[in-house]
Every structure is written in C-alpha cells, then in structure tokens.
C-alpha cells in the first residue's frame, strides 16, 4: 500500500539521519513529513 511505502521511506530517512553527523533528527522528521512528499509519491 502507499501508506506502507510512506512509512518505509520515513524509516529509511530517520535511519540515515541517525548515521549522519551534525544533522538534527527533528529537521529530518520535518523534511520527511508526509505533506512534503512529492506528488508522485502520494
């Protein structure tokens, strides 16, 4: 389902954020917000 895909993308983004130094998880969560996804990902 698309909802599962959105969750997967968000989980991957959060995992990447945890491994990158100097990147605040809160900023990544905002960037990975569902409302900010491109139209073709909805």
C-alpha positions as CSV (number, residue, x, y, z in Angstrom):
1,X,0.0,0.0,0.0
2,X,1.1,3.6,-0.4
3,X,0.8,4.1,3.4
4,X,3.4,1.3,3.9
5,X,5.6,2.9,1.3
6,X,5.5,6.3,3.1
7,X,6.3,4.6,6.4
8,X,9.2,2.8,4.8
9,X,10.6,6.0,3.3
10,X,10.3,7.8,6.6
11,X,12.0,4.9,8.5
12,X,14.9,4.9,6.0
13,X,15.2,8.7,6.3
14,X,15.3,8.6,10.1
15,X,18.0,5.8,10.0
16,X,20.1,7.8,7.6
17,X,19.7,10.9,9.8
18,X,21.0,8.9,12.8
19,X,24.1,8.0,10.9
20,X,24.9,11.4,9.6
21,X,26.9,13.7,11.9
22,X,25.7,17.2,12.5
23,X,22.1,16.5,11.3
24,X,19.3,17.1,13.8
25,X,16.7,14.3,13.8
26,X,14.0,16.9,14.2
27,X,14.9,18.6,11.0
28,X,14.9,15.3,9.2
29,X,11.5,14.4,10.6
30,X,10.2,17.7,9.3
31,X,11.8,17.1,5.9
32,X,10.3,13.5,5.8
33,X,6.8,14.8,6.7
34,X,4.1,13.2,4.6
35,X,2.8,16.6,3.5
36,X,6.2,17.3,2.0
37,X,6.4,14.2,-0.2
38,X,6.4,14.9,-3.9
39,X,3.1,14.4,-5.7
40,X,4.3,11.1,-7.4
41,X,4.9,9.5,-4.0
42,X,1.4,10.1,-2.7
